[in-house]
Amino acid sequence: MTGSPTMIGGIPLPSDTPLFLTLVALHVAAGLICVIAGVVAMLSRKQPGRHPPAGSVYYWALACVSVTMTVLAMSRWAEDYHLFALGVLSFTAATIGRRARRRRWPAWARVHLTGMGASYILLITAFYVDNGPNLPLWRELPEIAFWILPSLVGAPILLNAFFRHPLVRRSNLSRAA
């Protein structure tokens, strides 16, 4: 997938080959779906209705992101191995979270919340690590900010949900009894 570097929307891309650009387009589209579906799942009541379908859309879009990320990272391993690691961790966390809910593991609510929340934080981290240097405002930040800001924002939100969510609290109360 070697080709000439190109620029699309102010974002530099390392190749202009049709295969590379197609993979990037699929990757970006699936990533946007992940971000939107993840927010819908997070902000929806955790009951039948919006949450389960939004969570499924998030998971399967993340699977697509993971496949395209793998091919893109393999084509530029020296430059993108860290994005591959973030992608594998994100998809693994989501898979654990999804499986905990579907199979009703002991303490499934805590595992589900932690897995899905960590997956989303890792997804956003990968986005900023890869694109932060090209984004307005973000490009002014030091590189370390791309790695830590998503966790600094996401971890307190995740912890708040972890300690306040009724299913997790109920699980904690039943363990204490």
C-alpha positions in Angstrom: 0.0 0.0 0.0 2.9 2.3 -0.7 2.0 5.4 -2.6 2.5 9.1 -2.4 1.6 11.0 0.8 -1.6 13.0 0.5 -3.6 15.4 2.6 -7.4 15.0 3.2 -9.2 17.6 5.3 -6.0 18.9 6.7 -5.0 15.4 7.9 -1.8 14.0 6.3 -2.1 10.5 5.0 1.0 8.4 4.2 -0.5 6.9 1.0 -2.8 7.8 -1.8 -3.4 4.3 -3.1 -7.0 3.4 -3.5 -6.8 0.4 -1.2 -5.2 2.5 1.6 -7.8 5.3 1.2 -10.7 2.8 1.1 -9.4 1.3 4.4 -9.0 4.7 5.9 -12.5 5.7 4.9 -14.0 2.5 6.4 -11.9 3.1 9.5 -13.1 6.7 10.0 -16.7 5.8 9.3 -16.7 3.0 11.8 -14.9 5.1 14.3 -17.5 7.9 14.1 -20.2 5.3 14.5 -18.4 4.0 17.6 -18.2 7.5 19.1 -21.9 8.2 18.5 -23.2 4.8 19.5 -21.0 4.8 22.6 -22.3 8.2 23.7 -25.9 7.0 23.1 -25.3 3.8 25.2 -23.6 5.8 28.0 -26.4 8.4 28.2 -29.3 5.9 27.8 -31.1 4.2 30.7 -29.6 0.8 31.2 -32.7 -1.2 30.3 -34.4 -2.5 27.2 -34.8 0.3 24.7 -31.8 2.4 23.4 -29.0 1.1 25.5 -28.7 -2.6 24.2 -28.9 -1.7 20.5 -26.5 1.2 20.9 -24.1 -1.0 22.7 -24.3 -3.6 20.0 -23.8 -1.0 17.3 -20.7 0.3 19.3 -19.3 -3.2 19.6 -19.7 -4.2 15.9 -18.4 -0.8 14.7 -15.5 -1.3 17.0 -14.9 -4.7 15.4 -14.7 -3.0 12.0 -12.4 -0.4 13.5 -10.2 -3.2 14.8 -10.0 -5.0 11.5 -9.2 -1.9 9.5 -6.7 -0.8 12.2 -5.0 -4.1 12.0 -4.5 -3.9 8.2 -3.5 -0.2 8.4 -1.0 -0.8 11.2 0.5 -3.8 9.5 1.1 -1.8 6.4 3.1 0.8 8.5 4.2 -1.2 11.5 7.1 0.9 12.6 5.0 4.0 12.7 1.7 2.5 14.0 2.4 -0.4 16.3 1.3 1.6 19.3 -2.1 2.2 17.6 -2.4 -1.5 17.0 -1.8 -2.1 20.8 -4.4 0.5 21.7 -6.9 -1.1 19.3 -6.3 -4.6 20.6 -6.8 -3.4 24.2 -9.9 -1.5 23.2 -11.6 -4.4 21.4 -10.5 -6.9 24.2 -12.0 -4.6 26.9 -15.2 -4.3 24.9 -15.4 -8.1 24.3 -14.9 -8.8 28.0 -17.6 -6.2 28.9 -20.0 -7.6 26.4 -19.4 -11.2 27.3 -19.9 -10.4 31.0 -23.3 -9.0 30.4 -24.5 -11.6 27.9 -23.3 -14.6 30.0 -24.3 -12.9 33.4 -20.9 -13.5 35.0 -20.7 -13.0 38.7 -20.5 -9.2 39.2 -21.3 -8.8 35.5 -22.5 -5.2 35.9 -19.1 -4.1 37.2 -17.2 -6.0 34.6 -19.5 -4.8 31.8 -19.2 -1.1 32.9 -15.5 -1.3 33.3 -14.9 -3.2 30.0 -17.0 -0.9 27.9 -15.8 2.3 29.6 -12.2 1.3 29.3 -12.8 0.4 25.6 -14.2 3.8 24.9 -11.4 5.6 26.6 -8.8 3.5 24.7 -10.7 4.2 21.4 -10.6 8.0 22.1 -6.9 7.8 23.2 -6.0 6.1 19.9 -7.8 8.8 18.0 -6.0 11.6 19.7 -2.6 9.9 19.6 -3.0 9.5 15.8 -4.8 12.7 15.0 -4.1 15.2 17.8 -1.0 16.8 16.2 -3.2 17.8 13.2 -6.3 19.1 15.1 -6.9 22.7 16.0 -6.2 23.4 19.7 -4.9 19.9 20.2 -1.9 20.6 18.0 -0.8 23.1 20.6 -0.6 20.5 23.3 2.5 18.3 24.1 2.3 14.8 22.8 1.9 13.3 26.2 -1.5 15.1 26.4 -2.8 12.9 23.6 -2.0 9.8 25.7 -3.3 11.0 29.1 -6.1 13.5 28.6 -8.7 10.9 27.4 -8.1 8.9 30.6 -8.0 12.0 32.8 -11.5 12.9 31.5 -12.9 9.4 31.1 -11.7 7.7 34.3 -13.6 10.0 36.7 -16.7 9.6 34.6 -16.2 5.8 34.7 -15.5 5.8 38.4 -18.6 7.9 39.1 -20.8 5.5 37.1 -19.0 2.6 38.8 -20.0 3.8 42.3 -23.4 5.3 41.4 -24.9 2.9 38.9 -27.9 1.0 40.5 -26.9 -2.4 39.2 -23.3 -2.0 40.4 -24.4 -0.7 43.8 -26.9 -3.5 44.2 -24.1 -6.0 43.4 -21.9 -4.3 46.0 -24.6 -4.4 48.6 -25.4 -8.1 48.0 -21.7 -8.9 48.4 -21.5 -7.0 51.7 -24.5 -8.8 53.1 
